[in-house]
């Protein structure tokens, strides 16, 4: 499981559970951390991640050159950084360029809304594709179908590209995404908290605690 946030307090709180593989950010999440630069936020997140955990940072740019140069700047900071590249025509060019030059670089193709984009990202050698579940649902698309078809296609092609579900606004979207065949998900911290909460469980645990009172040695 990845955490979808650039907020250091949220990341610190969630790292305590030990189930976090890494952190994903995007320009919008970074902009929410007002008054701080991308480099500054990234440095602080990396300072609390382990050697095995990944930090995903998204490259931006209007042209192939701009996008490629931004990716190089991001990747130069730390070996634990994986690069997010938007899956459009310019992005596919940059993915191919980066993989040819540095096959070890880990690339996540982001802003995925179709099987077609995922297919091209896999051909470009991307390590992950990130289908945007809630944004698809908002447009009347069927994210579970897109993810299931993508998973089937990747299996059929025998490509190692993994599916990292993203853009979640409720917990049902997360479980549906995993059941549809996603290998990973990136979740906002508040939704991870919701996943831990269950009224029936809370009532049962409360009753156990009441019954245990006085009986403990
Ligand atoms: C992940 O890396 C994506 O950028 C993110 O999940 C998008 O989420 P949103 O649709 O809630 O902005």
Boltz pocket constraint, residues with backbone or C-beta under 6 A from the ligand:
constraints:
  - pocket:
      binder: B
      contacts: [[A, 4], [A, 24], [A, 25], [A, 26], [A, 28], [A, 110], [A, 130], [A, 132], [A, 134], [A, 135], [A, 166], [A, 167], [A, 168], [A, 186]]
      max_distance: 6.0
